Amino acid sequence: MKKFKRAFALIGAVLLILLYVSTFVFALFDHSASLGLLKASIACTILLPVLLYAYALVCKASRKDDDDSE
C-alpha cells in the first residue's frame, strides 16, 4: 500500500507541474482558443489537488473499515 501511495503522489505531482506549465504557456499565447484553455487549465489546477485529497481520504477510510472488521 505504501508503494501505491508514493506512486500516486508522484503521478499527482507530475500532473500538477504539467498543469502549471500549461497555464503559463496558455497565458503567454494570444490566440482565440488560448483564453478557454487558460480557464480550463486553472480550473484543473485547483480541482486536481482537491480530488487527490478526497481520494486519499476515501482510501484511508476504507482501509480503516477493513482493519476494524478483522
N, C-alpha and C positions, 0 to 999 in steps of 0.2 A: 504494500500500500504506500510505503514511503517513497519508493521509486516512481510510482504513478503520480504522486503529489508533486514531486520535483519536476517530472517531465511536463506535467500540466502547468506548473508555474513558469517553466521555461518557455513553453509554447505561448502562454499568455503574455509574457514579457516581450517576446519577439513580435507578436501581433501588435502590441501597443507601440513599440518602436516603429514598426511599419506604418501604423496609423498616424503617428506624429510626423513622420517624414512625408507621407502623402498629404497631410493637412498643410504642411509648409509648402509643398510643391503646388498644390491647388491654389494657395493664397497668392503665389507669385505669378501664375499664369493669368492672362487677361483673355479668356476665351468664353464664349457664350455658355458652355456647359460647365465651366470651372466653378461657378458660384453654387450650383446644385451639388456638385461633387464635394466642394468645400463643406457645405452644410451637412452632407451625409457623413463625411469623414469626422467632423466634430461630434456629431451625434454618436457615431460608433466609438469614438474615443471616450465618451462619457459612459455609454451603455456597456461596453465590454468589461470594464472592471466591476461594474455592478453585477452583471450576470456571472462573472467568475466567482465573485464573493458569495452570491446566492447558491451557486453550485457547490462551493466548498461547505457552506452551512448545511445543505441537504445531505451531502456525503457524511459530514460529521454526525448529523442527527440520525441517519440511517445506521451508521456503524455503532452508535451508542445503543440503539434499539436492539441490534444483533447481540451485543455483549450482555444486555440485560436478560435476554431470553435464555442464555446458557446458564 
